[in-house]
């Protein structure tokens, strides 16, 4: 890797510390407001990222300042243990030289992580909304390309329109209140998602770290059991977003698809949150999902809130 471009005059970069979480949250909400029209980042999300055991803040995070003002933020994490490296990159408008300097630093660190994993290249992924503050021609100029489209879907809720549905014959749902069920939900998710784009297998302890298990309300994660088939699906939701309730995962094993389980779990989530008084629910979906999830969500009244592209950069490295 080449040395990073010089830092523009008046700017400085340092790693994040746990005490920076509130400032980073404020920056991301500033970017959210510009990109999607509302602040949509919760402080707890940033705090969870900062304390994740696989993130070394000293080496895997970057804060970009203009004077005392935080204008950019980067974070890197390595779920794969191989060539796949994920990054976040946020920048306020009008700061392209600083944005490119952050990319220099992050891409170099991604190559280091890939080398440490024994890989011959780093396949770096970044998610950007369709109207990002980042200059897209400049990103293309660095070799980045969009490779996948995700939709954030949302739907209004009301107790009258969204009662809890009756279970289909032979189907029962149970919340993950016991450790055995939490482990079962993890296993179902890993098996059902194996074929999906960008899937990275996570062990049970890793998954607990990923979902910030210390804060999880396990009564909002359900397992579906089908007579004769056993446990075949799971729904993970959480109620910690100000803007809407959120469906993090809806997973059905291949052998149980085509029975309406996805629809039942989705409507159960709608009904549960409507009864809790939430008026909106959302989720993210790969528009090329082979299980036709996008069509499922559209059939149940979910519409596009905003789009997100996955951008990819291939960085050849030595030492793999």
Rosetta silent file (secondary structure, phi, psi, omega in degrees, C-alpha in Angstrom):
SEQUENCE: XXXXXXXXXXXXXXXXXXXXXXXXXXXXXXXXXXXXXXXXXXXXXXXXXXXXXXXXXXXXXXXXXXXXXXXXXXXXXXXXXXXXXXXXXXXXXXXXXXXXXXXXXXXXXXXXXXXXXXXXXXXXXXXXXXXXXXXXXXXXXXXXXXXXXXXXXXXXXXXXXXXXXXXXXXXXXXXXXXXXXXXXXXXXXXXXXXXXXXXXXXXXXXXXXXXXXXXXXXXXXXXXXXXXXXXXXXXXXXXXXXXXXXXXXXXXXXXXXXXXXXXXXXXXXXXXXXXXXXXXXXXXXXXXXXXXXXXXXXXXXXXXXXXXXXXXXXXXXXXX
SCORE:     score description
SCORE:     0.000 S_00000001
   1 L     0.000  143.594  176.411    0.000    0.000    0.000 S_00000001
   2 L   -78.903  161.099  178.193    1.152    3.547   -0.723 S_00000001
   3 L   -65.996  149.174  179.508    1.517    6.110    2.037 S_00000001
   4 L   -63.916  150.796  175.761   -1.645    8.131    2.782 S_00000001
   5 L   -63.419  153.722 -178.060   -2.071   11.468    1.087 S_00000001
   6 L   -59.890  144.609  176.820   -1.112   14.441    3.256 S_00000001
   7 L   -71.127  127.958 -178.950   -3.730   15.605    5.720 S_00000001
   8 L   -57.973  147.946  178.939   -5.167   18.922    4.478 S_00000001
   9 L   -55.976  140.296  178.097   -4.141   21.988    6.502 S_00000001
  10 L    88.138   -6.932  179.127   -6.410   22.703    9.453 S_00000001
  11 E  -109.877  153.789  175.305   -7.550   19.080    9.808 S_00000001
  12 E  -144.618  154.407 -178.791   -6.405   16.437   12.262 S_00000001
  13 E  -127.135  139.309  171.141   -7.152   12.742   12.790 S_00000001
  14 E  -147.376  161.871  175.514   -7.093   10.648   15.951 S_00000001
  15 L   -68.712  158.224  174.063   -8.579    7.326   17.075 S_00000001
  16 L   -79.656  156.836  170.232  -11.929    7.258   18.856 S_00000001
  17 L  -127.013  164.251  177.869  -12.309    6.528   22.558 S_00000001
  18 H   -54.521  -30.379 -179.789  -15.445    5.419   24.416 S_00000001
  19 H   -70.089  -11.824 -179.770  -15.927    9.013   25.548 S_00000001
  20 H   -88.414   -0.114 -172.392  -16.386   10.061   21.903 S_00000001
  21 H   -58.582  -42.941 -177.554  -19.571    8.045   21.393 S_00000001
  22 H   -65.632  -40.088  179.103  -21.951   10.989   21.854 S_00000001
  23 H   -66.149  -41.349  178.076  -19.996   13.190   19.432 S_00000001
  24 H   -64.641  -41.598  178.115  -19.901   10.425   16.817 S_00000001
  25 H   -59.456  -43.383  178.975  -23.644    9.851   17.261 S_00000001
  26 H   -62.241  -41.634  177.757  -24.275   13.561   16.687 S_00000001
  27 H   -62.095  -46.647 -178.471  -22.161   13.497   13.515 S_00000001
  28 H   -63.839  -35.174  176.706  -23.979   10.455   12.140 S_00000001
  29 H   -70.667  -32.274  173.081  -27.335   12.082   12.834 S_00000001
  30 H   -62.055  -43.966  177.355  -26.131   15.207   11.025 S_00000001
  31 H   -67.293  -42.748  176.949  -25.315   13.001    8.030 S_00000001
  32 H   -53.325  -47.121 -177.048  -28.620   11.089    8.420 S_00000001
  33 H   -59.079  -39.733  179.167  -30.561   14.347    8.251 S_00000001
  34 H   -71.933  -36.304 -171.735  -28.851   15.286    4.995 S_00000001
  35 H   -90.021  -39.233 -175.582  -29.150   11.829    3.403 S_00000001
  36 H  -123.092   -0.554  173.608  -32.552   10.491    4.519 S_00000001
  37 L    90.133    4.127  178.904  -34.257   13.549    5.983 S_00000001
  38 L  -157.964  151.703  170.696  -34.217   12.610    9.663 S_00000001
  39 L   -71.185  134.690 -173.412  -31.754   11.696   12.417 S_00000001
  40 L  -141.483   17.135 -179.426  -31.789    7.914   12.712 S_00000001
  41 L  -110.220  129.427  179.465  -28.726    6.866   14.734 S_00000001
  42 L   -96.470  142.923  179.105  -29.049    5.836   18.386 S_00000001
  43 H   -56.760  -37.497 -177.951  -26.258    6.419   20.883 S_00000001
  44 H   -60.699  -31.567  178.416  -26.494    2.797   22.026 S_00000001
  45 H   -64.670  -45.263 -179.585  -25.480    1.647   18.544 S_00000001
  46 H   -65.925  -41.989  179.030  -22.255    3.665   18.672 S_00000001
  47 H   -62.057  -39.313  178.070  -21.519    2.516   22.204 S_00000001
  48 H   -65.460  -41.736  177.080  -21.997   -1.106   21.135 S_00000001
  49 H   -59.772  -43.165 -175.110  -19.626   -0.631   18.184 S_00000001
  50 H   -68.655  -29.463 -177.235  -16.996    0.909   20.441 S_00000001
  51 H   -97.409    0.152 -178.264  -17.070   -1.881   23.004 S_00000001
  52 L   -60.439  130.294 -174.968  -17.200   -4.766   20.503 S_00000001
  53 L   -64.821  -17.784  179.536  -14.318   -7.132   21.401 S_00000001
  54 L   -90.417   -0.528  178.171  -13.267   -7.496   17.757 S_00000001
  55 L  -105.086  123.530  173.611  -12.740   -3.732   17.323 S_00000001
  56 L   -98.020   97.072 -173.480   -9.417   -2.241   18.370 S_00000001
  57 H   -55.203  -35.644 -177.027  -10.386    1.425   18.674 S_00000001
  58 H   -63.107  -32.463 -175.447   -6.769    2.548   18.659 S_00000001
  59 H  -113.270  -16.553 -172.405   -6.151    0.992   15.231 S_00000001
  60 H  -115.557   13.393  177.788   -9.644    0.497   13.742 S_00000001
  61 E  -138.115  151.596 -176.572  -11.300    3.873   14.285 S_00000001
  62 E  -143.756  129.495  172.381  -10.661    7.372   12.974 S_00000001
  63 E  -114.325  129.606  179.833  -12.083   10.773   13.944 S_00000001
  64 E  -109.016  123.513 -176.769  -11.499   13.687   11.555 S_00000001
  65 E  -117.208  144.007  164.920  -11.613   17.185   13.044 S_00000001
  66 E  -114.222  104.431 -169.125  -11.614   20.677   11.620 S_00000001
  67 L    63.258 -126.799  178.454  -10.568   22.683   14.637 S_00000001
  68 L   -91.861   -3.938 -174.677  -12.804   21.426   17.431 S_00000001
  69 E   -88.575  128.286  174.305  -15.555   20.269   15.031 S_00000001
  70 E   -78.109  120.376 -176.485  -15.905   16.564   14.249 S_00000001
  71 E  -119.852   -8.735 -179.345  -16.423   16.333   10.470 S_00000001
  72 E  -155.740  155.430 -176.399  -15.611   12.711    9.654 S_00000001
  73 E  -150.915  138.328  173.792  -15.611    9.242   11.158 S_00000001
  74 E  -135.568  147.480  176.434  -14.370    5.819   10.107 S_00000001
  75 E  -144.170  141.902  179.403  -14.633    2.371   11.671 S_00000001
  76 E  -126.248  139.270  172.100  -13.335   -1.014   10.496 S_00000001
  77 E  -144.041  157.734 -170.370  -14.325   -4.491   11.604 S_00000001
  78 L  -128.540   90.728  179.416  -13.462   -7.991   10.455 S_00000001
  79 L   -79.764  -24.430 -167.917  -16.290  -10.515   10.735 S_00000001
  80 L   -85.512  -29.642 -170.653  -14.849  -13.003    8.262 S_00000001
  81 L    68.756   13.673 -178.948  -11.396  -13.766    9.633 S_00000001
  82 L  -136.374 -128.373 -175.306  -10.415  -13.871    5.955 S_00000001
  83 L   -86.361  -22.403 -175.827  -10.438  -11.455    3.037 S_00000001
  84 E   -78.645  122.392  178.957  -13.764   -9.731    3.735 S_00000001
  85 E  -127.083  135.294  178.870  -13.392   -6.485    5.694 S_00000001
  86 E  -108.991  144.658  177.949  -16.242   -4.071    6.505 S_00000001
  87 E  -136.404  156.341  164.258  -15.924   -0.356    7.056 S_00000001
  88 E  -112.081  146.222  176.495  -18.002    2.680    7.926 S_00000001
  89 E  -147.854  118.366  179.040  -17.099    6.089    6.490 S_00000001
  90 E  -126.308  139.727 -179.100  -19.035    9.276    7.280 S_00000001
  91 E  -148.898  143.780  173.213  -18.163   12.801    6.177 S_00000001
  92 L   -78.255  157.302 -178.917  -19.924   16.168    6.158 S_00000001
  93 L   -62.547  154.104  174.360  -20.328   17.833    2.749 S_00000001
  94 L    78.541   16.819 -177.374  -17.545   19.970    1.329 S_00000001
  95 L  -127.332   44.276 -174.995  -14.697   18.051    2.932 S_00000001
  96 H   -59.843  -45.446  179.702  -13.509   15.858    0.064 S_00000001
  97 H   -57.720  -42.144  177.330   -9.734   16.098    0.791 S_00000001
  98 H   -65.698  -38.915  178.443  -10.332   15.000    4.393 S_00000001
  99 H   -60.613  -43.764 -179.158  -12.701   12.254    3.228 S_00000001
 100 H   -67.815  -36.023  176.199  -10.065   10.879    0.847 S_00000001
 101 H   -62.363  -41.652  176.083   -7.419   10.989    3.575 S_00000001
 102 H   -60.209  -43.279  177.954   -9.710    8.884    5.780 S_00000001
 103 H   -60.506  -40.271  176.950  -10.104    6.394    2.934 S_00000001
 104 H   -55.600  -49.100 -176.870   -6.328    6.177    2.616 S_00000001
 105 H   -66.211  -43.359 -175.994   -6.001    5.293    6.284 S_00000001
 106 H   -69.512  -43.395 -179.761   -8.930    2.859    6.361 S_00000001
 107 H   -63.684  -38.370  177.763   -7.959    1.020    3.164 S_00000001
 108 H   -64.201  -40.766  178.876   -4.394    0.587    4.419 S_00000001
 109 H   -68.111  -36.080  176.896   -5.688   -0.856    7.683 S_00000001
 110 H   -61.212  -40.983  177.090   -8.035   -3.189    5.777 S_00000001
 111 H   -63.030  -40.774  177.315   -5.041   -4.569    3.891 S_00000001
 112 H   -59.986  -44.358 -179.289   -3.212   -5.115    7.203 S_00000001
 113 H   -64.551  -40.983  178.653   -6.158   -7.042    8.609 S_00000001
 114 H   -63.108  -42.201  177.421   -6.398   -9.221    5.490 S_00000001
 115 H   -60.525  -44.796  179.525   -2.668   -9.999    5.674 S_00000001
 116 H   -61.882  -27.507  178.093   -3.021  -10.942    9.340 S_00000001
 117 L   -83.896   -3.882 -178.982   -5.836  -13.291    8.322 S_00000001
 118 L    82.957   15.521 -178.398   -3.594  -14.983    5.733 S_00000001
 119 L   -88.860  157.361  179.642   -5.564  -13.643    2.768 S_00000001
 120 L   -94.624   -3.780  177.529   -4.064  -12.585   -0.562 S_00000001
 121 E  -157.679  160.670  171.224   -6.419   -9.639   -0.931 S_00000001
 122 E  -108.142  125.543  174.019   -8.800   -7.474    1.052 S_00000001
 123 E  -104.502  101.524 -169.639  -12.395   -7.351   -0.187 S_00000001
 124 E   -99.102  131.846  179.810  -13.628   -4.202    1.507 S_00000001
 125 E  -119.322  142.646 -179.285  -17.330   -3.369    1.803 S_00000001
 126 E  -140.341  137.502  177.080  -18.969   -0.056    2.651 S_00000001
 127 E  -104.068  128.944  177.735  -22.673    0.841    2.834 S_00000001
 128 E  -131.693  140.986  173.241  -23.814    4.211    1.491 S_00000001
 129 E   -65.819  169.634 -176.347  -27.296    5.617    0.996 S_00000001
 130 L   -73.440  -15.642  177.068  -28.310    6.497   -2.549 S_00000001
 131 L  -126.814   66.823 -171.647  -27.766   10.212   -1.849 S_00000001
 132 L   -80.294  160.434  173.187  -24.614   10.181    0.251 S_00000001
 133 L   -73.547  -19.295  177.465  -22.576   13.124    1.478 S_00000001
 134 L   -71.969  142.590  177.516  -19.536   11.358    0.002 S_00000001
 135 L   -75.290  110.253 -174.098  -18.513   12.403   -3.516 S_00000001
 136 H   -69.657  -38.743  174.410  -19.330    9.329   -5.616 S_00000001
 137 H   -57.872  -37.581  178.023  -17.130   10.163   -8.646 S_00000001
 138 H   -66.671  -35.908  178.032  -14.196   10.439   -6.245 S_00000001
 139 H   -66.980  -44.903  174.228  -15.118    7.079   -4.761 S_00000001
 140 H   -56.557  -39.599 -178.238  -15.279    5.518   -8.231 S_00000001
 141 H   -63.883  -20.741  177.089  -11.894    7.070   -8.908 S_00000001
 142 L   -88.282   -2.508  179.565  -10.421    5.076   -6.035 S_00000001
 143 L    99.979    3.297  177.708  -11.654    1.820   -7.567 S_00000001
 144 L   -77.044  144.477  177.913  -14.824    1.397   -5.511 S_00000001
 145 E  -139.246  140.343  173.592  -17.900   -0.043   -7.248 S_00000001
 146 E   -71.619  134.205 -176.558  -21.495   -0.614   -6.085 S_00000001
 147 E  -123.832  -10.085 -177.870  -22.208   -4.355   -6.012 S_00000001
 148 E  -159.422  147.377  178.333  -25.553   -4.724   -4.224 S_00000001
 149 E  -114.829  133.221  174.155  -28.692   -2.726   -3.433 S_00000001
 150 E  -118.961  143.890  173.280  -30.566   -2.868   -0.147 S_00000001
 151 E  -109.742  133.994  165.038  -33.907   -1.278    0.628 S_00000001
 152 E   -90.524  117.105 -177.173  -34.921   -0.015    4.022 S_00000001
 153 E  -104.115  149.385  179.018  -38.643   -0.773    4.098 S_00000001
 154 E  -143.726  161.952 -178.037  -41.173    0.698    6.513 S_00000001
 155 E  -154.219  140.587  174.251  -44.857    0.381    7.338 S_00000001
 156 E   -74.672  150.671  179.872  -47.344    2.200    9.538 S_00000001
 157 L  -126.161  150.878  170.220  -48.901    0.224   12.410 S_00000001
 158 L  -154.783  147.564  179.986  -52.127    0.479   14.361 S_00000001
 159 L   -59.787  -33.748 -178.298  -53.824   -1.840   16.872 S_00000001
 160 L   -73.480  -38.264 -177.435  -57.000   -1.958   14.760 S_00000001
 161 L   -85.771  -17.850 -172.691  -55.262   -2.791   11.479 S_00000001
 162 L  -131.608   64.914  174.655  -52.607   -5.085   12.964 S_00000001
 163 L   -71.124  158.728  174.005  -54.023   -7.512   15.530 S_00000001
 164 L   -61.639  129.320 -177.899  -51.890  -10.463   16.585 S_00000001
 165 L   -77.885  151.117  171.911  -52.564  -13.202   14.005 S_00000001
 166 L   -71.689  143.769 -179.676  -53.791  -16.656   14.946 S_00000001
 167 L   -71.695  140.493  172.935  -51.135  -19.313   14.436 S_00000001
 168 L   -61.331  157.489  178.882  -51.543  -21.638   11.444 S_00000001
 169 L   -55.236  131.757  177.170  -52.348  -25.253   12.338 S_00000001
 170 L    82.222    2.078 -178.215  -49.313  -27.020   13.764 S_00000001
 171 E  -112.511  130.664  174.451  -47.295  -23.801   14.216 S_00000001
 172 E  -130.709  145.639  175.533  -46.305  -22.367   17.584 S_00000001
 173 E  -112.628  144.031  174.753  -44.129  -19.382   18.450 S_00000001
 174 E  -140.481  141.723  177.211  -42.072  -18.980   21.602 S_00000001
 175 E   -77.175  159.623 -175.384  -39.852  -16.146   22.797 S_00000001
 176 L   -89.402   66.261 -177.745  -36.184  -16.779   23.526 S_00000001
 177 L   -85.577  -18.814 -179.282  -36.388  -16.480   27.302 S_00000001
 178 L  -108.634  152.391 -179.235  -34.142  -19.473   28.003 S_00000001
 179 H   -57.705  -39.560 -179.367  -30.483  -19.911   27.090 S_00000001
 180 H   -61.607  -37.990  179.428  -31.255  -23.033   25.044 S_00000001
 181 H   -72.776  -31.921  177.042  -33.700  -21.074   22.891 S_00000001
 182 H   -65.457  -42.384  176.797  -31.218  -18.254   22.392 S_00000001
 183 H   -65.682  -35.741  178.723  -28.699  -20.757   21.118 S_00000001
 184 H   -67.787  -39.822  177.593  -31.374  -22.304   18.916 S_00000001
 185 H   -61.653  -42.042  177.325  -32.276  -18.914   17.431 S_00000001
 186 H   -60.522  -46.910 -178.171  -28.604  -18.352   16.618 S_00000001
 187 H   -62.908  -41.394  178.566  -28.310  -21.766   14.943 S_00000001
 188 H   -62.298  -43.032 -179.759  -31.458  -21.195   12.876 S_00000001
 189 H   -62.571  -46.563 -178.223  -30.193  -17.811   11.721 S_00000001
 190 H   -63.101  -41.120 -179.151  -26.767  -19.133   10.692 S_00000001
 191 H   -69.263  -43.717 -175.167  -28.272  -22.049    8.751 S_00000001
 192 H   -71.221  -27.428 -173.813  -30.996  -20.034    7.015 S_00000001
 193 H   -95.056   -1.849 -173.844  -28.703  -17.178    5.984 S_00000001
 194 L   -53.585  -37.933 -174.901  -25.814  -19.245    4.586 S_00000001
 195 L   -83.284   -4.372 -172.092  -26.850  -18.705    0.955 S_00000001
 196 L   -83.956  148.936  178.900  -27.335  -14.947    1.295 S_00000001
 197 L   -57.924  136.938  175.635  -25.031  -12.304   -0.130 S_00000001
 198 L    69.612    9.771  178.438  -22.395  -11.012    2.296 S_00000001
 199 L   -66.085  134.447  173.712  -23.235  -13.650    4.914 S_00000001
 200 L  -126.105  121.341  179.889  -20.430  -14.259    7.399 S_00000001
 201 L   -62.464  136.133  178.335  -20.787  -17.165    9.814 S_00000001
 202 L  -126.933  132.518  175.189  -20.676  -16.048   13.427 S_00000001
 203 L   -66.480  168.013  179.611  -20.252  -18.281   16.452 S_00000001
 204 H   -59.545  -48.567  177.144  -22.750  -17.957   19.272 S_00000001
 205 H   -60.848  -38.266  177.689  -20.441  -15.755   21.421 S_00000001
 206 H   -63.746  -42.186  179.198  -19.643  -13.596   18.387 S_00000001
 207 H   -61.553  -42.137  178.316  -23.346  -13.217   17.602 S_00000001
 208 H   -59.644  -40.474  176.330  -24.042  -12.139   21.173 S_00000001
 209 H   -65.312  -41.265 -177.511  -21.403   -9.441   20.788 S_00000001
 210 H   -61.527  -38.022 -176.676  -22.824   -8.398   17.404 S_00000001
 211 L   -95.769    7.909 -179.973  -26.338   -7.848   18.789 S_00000001
 212 L    54.563   61.991 -170.534  -25.104   -6.247   22.035 S_00000001
 213 H   -58.287  -24.583  179.022  -26.653   -9.053   24.077 S_00000001
 214 H   -61.842  -24.935 -177.477  -26.323   -7.158   27.348 S_00000001
 215 H  -107.396   -0.603 -174.275  -29.097   -4.856   26.138 S_00000001
 216 L   -71.726  135.897  168.277  -31.246   -7.337   24.214 S_00000001
 217 L   -92.173  100.308 -173.376  -34.884   -7.830   25.175 S_00000001
 218 H   -69.557  -13.516  175.881  -35.097  -11.570   24.487 S_00000001
 219 H   -72.453   -9.099  179.613  -38.903  -11.489   24.642 S_00000001
 220 H  -102.755   14.632  173.348  -38.738   -9.740   21.224 S_00000001
 221 E  -122.496  125.177 -174.556  -36.995  -12.682   19.535 S_00000001
 222 E  -122.368  148.837  172.983  -39.211  -15.616   18.585 S_00000001
 223 E  -111.587  137.082  175.724  -38.704  -19.161   17.300 S_00000001
 224 E  -101.209  127.191  177.561  -41.304  -20.867   15.096 S_00000001
 225 E  -111.547  132.446  178.538  -41.904  -24.590   15.674 S_00000001
 226 E  -117.704  127.224  178.392  -43.789  -26.682   13.103 S_00000001
 227 L   -54.442  130.790  178.976  -45.212  -30.061   14.027 S_00000001
 228 L    88.158  -17.227  179.231  -43.257  -32.778   12.234 S_00000001
 229 L  -116.194  -27.197 -177.966  -40.410  -30.432   11.297 S_00000001
 230 E    90.844 -155.351  178.382  -39.285  -28.958   14.597 S_00000001
 231 E   -76.550  119.911 -171.278  -37.836  -25.465   15.014 S_00000001
 232 E  -132.231   -1.646 -178.041  -37.561  -24.027   11.524 S_00000001
 233 E  -157.213  159.100  177.090  -37.681  -20.221   11.687 S_00000001
 234 E  -146.339  152.304  176.310  -36.824  -17.226   13.833 S_00000001
 235 E  -130.382  118.957  176.408  -37.713  -13.546   14.061 S_00000001
 236 E  -109.562  123.962  179.258  -35.355  -11.098   15.785 S_00000001
 237 E  -131.043  165.337  171.002  -36.695   -7.634   16.521 S_00000001
 238 E  -149.648  157.304 -168.762  -35.788   -4.770   18.797 S_00000001
 239 L  -121.708   34.621 -174.591  -37.574   -1.767   20.220 S_00000001
 240 L  -111.174   12.831  174.916  -34.725    0.658   20.875 S_00000001
 241 L   -98.833  137.614  178.534  -35.036    2.976   17.852 S_00000001
 242 L   -70.352  -36.136 -172.508  -36.834    6.274   18.285 S_00000001
 243 L   -75.711  -31.325 -176.328  -38.026    6.410   14.667 S_00000001
 244 L  -170.405  157.699  165.952  -39.571    2.932   14.447 S_00000001
 245 E   -66.844  157.649 -171.838  -39.587   -0.611   15.777 S_00000001
 246 E  -135.512  134.338  173.517  -37.066   -2.721   13.895 S_00000001
 247 E   -99.777  109.575 -177.178  -36.965   -6.242   12.450 S_00000001
 248 E   -81.679  -39.449 -179.649  -33.331   -7.305   12.444 S_00000001
 249 E  -147.537  137.268  166.715  -33.724  -10.833   11.062 S_00000001
 250 E  -129.768  110.999 -171.999  -36.497  -12.985    9.630 S_00000001
 251 E  -129.333  129.161  178.559  -35.055  -16.405    8.804 S_00000001
 252 E  -126.708  128.367  178.082  -36.813  -19.574    7.592 S_00000001
 253 L   -61.448  147.461 -175.506  -34.982  -22.826    6.889 S_00000001
 254 H   -53.907  -41.790 -175.660  -35.111  -23.914    3.267 S_00000001
 255 H   -69.968  -11.204 -178.911  -37.120  -27.088    4.021 S_00000001
 256 H  -108.904    3.133 -179.376  -39.864  -25.050    5.684 S_00000001
 257 L   -74.859  156.781 -178.382  -40.316  -22.362    3.026 S_00000001
 258 L    86.687    6.391 -179.675  -43.534  -22.084    1.084 S_00000001
 259 L  -106.830    3.269 -179.144  -45.719  -22.689    4.164 S_00000001
 260 L    83.776   11.587 -177.610  -46.463  -19.057    4.981 S_00000001
 261 H   -67.254  -39.329  178.356  -44.132  -18.948    7.975 S_00000001
 262 H   -60.391  -44.388  178.461  -42.454  -15.752    6.837 S_00000001
 263 H   -62.366  -42.826 -178.804  -45.817  -14.045    6.489 S_00000001
 264 H   -64.296  -45.387  179.576  -46.958  -15.287    9.875 S_00000001
 265 H   -63.400  -40.625 -179.822  -43.809  -14.128   11.645 S_00000001
 266 H   -63.090  -48.000 -179.287  -43.971  -10.753    9.922 S_00000001
 267 H   -67.500  -31.200  175.857  -47.613  -10.196   10.858 S_00000001
 268 H   -64.726  -43.165  176.511  -46.892  -11.391   14.392 S_00000001
 269 H   -61.425  -43.401  177.447  -44.185   -8.752   14.670 S_00000001
 270 H   -57.336  -49.535 -176.513  -46.563   -6.109   13.331 S_00000001
 271 H   -64.137  -39.694 -179.010  -49.242   -7.078   15.827 S_00000001
 272 H   -62.947  -45.995 -177.583  -46.866   -7.232   18.762 S_00000001
 273 H   -74.420  -32.184  174.242  -45.471   -3.757   18.149 S_00000001
 274 H   -62.048  -40.582  178.255  -48.864   -2.250   17.385 S_00000001
 275 H   -66.414  -27.838  177.151  -50.036   -3.544   20.773 S_00000001
 276 L   -79.166   -6.807  178.690  -46.981   -1.909   22.373 S_00000001
 277 L    95.866    4.782  176.111  -48.048    1.419   20.888 S_00000001
 278 L   -75.687  140.719 -177.791  -45.439    1.703   18.125 S_00000001
 279 L  -106.225    3.053 -178.578  -46.836    3.340   14.986 S_00000001
 280 E  -154.508  145.153  177.897  -44.118    2.312   12.545 S_00000001
 281 E  -136.963  146.423 -179.452  -41.904   -0.690   11.857 S_00000001
 282 E  -140.547  170.971  176.859  -38.966   -1.111    9.511 S_00000001
 283 E  -164.024  166.575  174.506  -36.358   -3.556    8.210 S_00000001
 284 E  -111.757  142.394 -177.576  -33.588   -3.850    5.650 S_00000001
 285 E  -141.749  136.872  172.155  -33.739   -6.241    2.698 S_00000001
 286 E   -69.898  121.940 -176.021  -31.373   -7.289   -0.085 S_00000001
 287 L   -69.026  -17.304  177.222  -33.245   -6.482   -3.287 S_00000001
 288 L  -104.964   18.996 -179.205  -31.704   -9.564   -4.976 S_00000001
 289 L   -55.751  127.738 -175.834  -32.482  -11.917   -2.100 S_00000001
 290 L   -70.877  -17.654  178.700  -33.037  -15.392   -3.558 S_00000001
 291 L   -87.210    7.830  177.269  -35.817  -16.169   -1.071 S_00000001
 292 L    60.849   37.332 -178.108  -37.938  -13.345   -2.595 S_00000001
 293 H   -63.999  -37.839 -179.213  -38.040  -11.490    0.705 S_00000001
 294 H   -57.901  -45.270  179.065  -38.618   -8.111   -0.946 S_00000001
 295 H   -63.304  -37.474  177.720  -41.837   -9.333   -2.549 S_00000001
 296 H   -59.498  -48.439 -176.829  -42.959  -10.774    0.799 S_00000001
 297 H   -66.671  -38.061  178.259  -42.521   -7.450    2.551 S_00000001
 298 H   -65.143  -37.891  178.181  -44.252   -5.540   -0.237 S_00000001
 299 H   -61.898  -26.187 -178.453  -47.233   -7.902   -0.072 S_00000001
 300 L  -101.540   24.723  168.259  -47.605   -6.982    3.566 S_00000001
 301 L    85.736    8.716  178.093  -47.697   -3.270    2.976 S_00000001
 302 L   -84.388  138.368 -177.599  -44.077   -2.336    3.492 S_00000001
 303 E  -126.955  165.171 -176.822  -42.783    0.393    1.200 S_00000001
 304 E   -65.574  126.697  171.627  -39.406    1.911    0.390 S_00000001
 305 E   -93.822  -55.042  172.377  -38.070    4.289    3.020 S_00000001
 306 E  -161.373  162.362 -178.029  -34.625    4.736    1.470 S_00000001
 307 E  -105.959  154.017  179.274  -32.054    2.732   -0.469 S_00000001
 308 E  -135.298  131.973  174.614  -28.521    1.666    0.453 S_00000001
 309 E  -103.258  139.791  167.237  -25.792    0.428   -1.867 S_00000001
 310 E   -87.843  122.071  176.168  -22.980   -1.905   -0.857 S_00000001
 311 E  -102.132  145.465 -175.375  -19.745   -0.594   -2.377 S_00000001
 312 E  -129.654  140.785  172.493  -16.737   -2.875   -2.842 S_00000001
 313 E  -129.942  130.063  175.245  -13.005   -2.323   -3.208 S_00000001
 314 E   -99.630  121.374 -179.145  -10.539   -5.130   -3.973 S_00000001
 315 E  -116.813  105.460  174.443   -7.114   -4.463   -2.474 S_00000001
 316 E   -64.628  141.488 -179.945   -4.353   -6.954   -3.448 S_00000001
 317 L  -132.248  164.754  174.511   -1.970   -7.512   -0.554 S_00000001
 318 L  -111.028  153.429  178.648    1.309   -9.276    0.064 S_00000001
 319 L   101.174   -4.151  178.007    2.017  -11.692    2.854 S_00000001
 320 L   -82.532    0.000    0.000   -1.108  -13.838    2.417 S_00000001
